[in-house]
Amino acid sequence: MSQRARTLIGLLAAAAVIVSACGGAAPGTPGPAGTSSATPPATAPVEVVVWHMEQPPNRVTAWQQIIDQFNSSHPSIRVTQEVQDWNQIYSKIAAAVTSKTQPDILFTIPDFTTYVRSTGAVQPVTTLVQELDKAHGFLTAATAAYNDQGEYWAVPLYGMVQMLWYRKDLFEQAGIAAPPATWDEMLADAQKLTTGTQRGVALPAGKNLATDQVIFSFMITAHAENLFDEQGNIVFDNPDTVRTFDFYNKLLQYSPADSANYSWGEPQAALNNGTAAMAIEKGQYLTPFKAESGRPASDLGCAMIPQPATNGQAGSIYYSNGAMVMTSDQAKKDASAEFLKYLLQPDVYGPFLNAEPGLFLPLTQDGGTAESWLGHPTIKEYQYCVDLMLQQSQSGMLFGFTHGQYQINIGSISGQNIIAQTIQKMLIDKASPQDAVKWGQEQMEAAVK
Amino acid sequence: MNGPPAVSTSVPDRIGPLRRMWTRSYPALVGYALLAPLVAWIFLILFYPVGNTVLLSFTDTRIVGAPHRDVGLANYQAVLQSGAFWDATLKSIVWLAGNVLLQTAMAFAAALLLGQSWRLARQARIWVLLPWVIPTVAVAVIWQWMLNANYGVVGYILQALHVIAEPLNVFGSREGALPGTIVANAWHWFPLSAVVLFGAMQTIPRELYEAARVDGASSWGQFRFITFPMLRKVMFALGLVGGLWTFNVLDVIYLITRGGPAGATTTLPVVIYDTAFKSFRIGQAAAMSVVAIVLLAVAAALYVRFMSPRED
């Protein structure tokens, strides 16, 4: 072969590489991973991809078992779960919707739903929610936060509520007979329990959702739960919010020195290893307590969120986690609905909730009495706390969804953790409660502009 | 003086002018053809995203894929008037300076030690790379643990030695957070510079040191007048690449402090990320990115202009 011929072949080969690199596959042609845009044969099961953000392995394993059972009993549908990260999901779902690779079902909480709805990919599930309500009886608080413009935008699946958790053994050592019921009592107890390397309480004060939620629990007890007025104006800067932040900042004196970086895990670790006597969080404290603390279950105490001695009310942050349907394909929508109906059947609902016993609370009437849920050893062992959580749920609220409100802008506020940033203004920058709350109001107004 | 030898013009005239042009230019064409895939790839992965970012910066896009409208230069106006942006830029400069100084010092110290003939030093040439190969998330966890106020080993030792009375609060305080993250990042990346410097040191002729020793030069004198000048070119390249790299670091900061507490570690990449994915203002974040690119380009040009090693 002459040099010229070789050159020509080389040029043609290079051109072929460029063309193949730049061009897409022909319609209907299988891609490199063997995927195809062509309609699958009628006998192939309908694929349903579920994204959720419950990362702990025990939760993933428990839900996989339920998915396997569903796939076995529904051969025409094949459900797969893909675990996501709460810190990444906001950017990831936006990119997924843009590239049309979003999941068919996406687990959610109310304020995240407002964000995802703005992508235009969320399908209303009103008929499904009404059907499930008729069959199982949803708690009103569970569905309200997903109802907007006459439609339901997610199917409620389980509730979460915060409580005061405390170490009974440390309280006894300090000579404190009962958990605090008021803010004053909590401050006094925290002071008394702060000795040596032990702190009275472990509170999150990092720029994160954990801090937002704990402060909001206290805000509810001080009648400061409304971030918006009826016209949708921000009303964060008010005397009740100021007294809440003042109290929280005082309480932080008795929390570990690096609380400004605390999120979900650190207060739990501090309570379990005995370096803190109190913490405020949801029911995920139950399962690991004995193993991590080395103490009997009876040493883990629980109580309602303390409230101001004057002009206070019972309250805690409470929200229902739900599932949004993100596909417009009718077959996938039907399959997704079938899967969500399956999850709420009382015999399946118990194992589904007990993926994290005590954290995932039932929000259907037949689910709350289902033996499949109540029969779990952890639920039985901490029955008092579980009952108290259900009781606390009755006074639960979520920012942006208080008193029947549905604030579409709340995602911009919670996404930036402005409540948490406000406490950091006090803790780190030593701002007064009035100045910090005023700053928070300005940030919220800018966020929703 | 005679000019270059004349090119033979004795090519038979039976080859036409087109064919002659083809014969002359085909080596260049082959070169272009072979380069074309690479150029296309660079356009795809570099110029398309940058161009797209510039286009986004002229819109009020809040979420990727959501409806938006053109806003002209409004995003740039907002960014340039934003105190948060310039505050973050200042923190980025501190972050960059701290990292460059610390990494250079650690890398030089490590490279000099690795150059020794001790058995331990020879073995260290392998395990000095460990901090570099550890995933960033593990680096973040290691430093969070070591500097934890409750159970951190650093605080424990310092308290046991009565150096400090109160628990160490590095990442939870405005004073400690930025230096703490700088230390964590410098520890993660110094092995790369150390290995490069060590390699460059091996190319310095031994005779120079021997001659210096004969002339009575001390160890410091040898380092100052031989090692350091001979490494200038390598250090210049490391400074340019490492500086740009370090300026754009987001992962270590986000994993350890998420830009907190109270914005103490909110550098430019952090504020851009937060604006895009926490405040949901992609358009404004794109404008910030474009301004950051311009600032970095100017800084890089100044660095090349004034810090290039002289050819003496």
Interface residues (C-beta under 8 A of the other chain):
Chain A: R4 T7 G10 L11 A14 A15 V17 I18 A21 C22 Y90 S91 A94 A95 V97 T98 Y115 S118 T119 G120 T197 A205 G206 K207 N208 P256 A257 D258 S259 A260 N261 A270 T275 G411 S412 G415 Q416 N417 Q421 Q424 K425 L427 I428 D429 A447
Chain B: Y26 L29 V30 A33 L34 A36 P37 A40 W41 L44 R62 I63 V64 G65 A66 Q144 N148 A149 N150 Y151 E166 P167 N169 V170 F171 G172 S173 R174 I256 T257 R258 G259 G260 P261 A262 A264 D274 A276 F277 K278 S279 F280
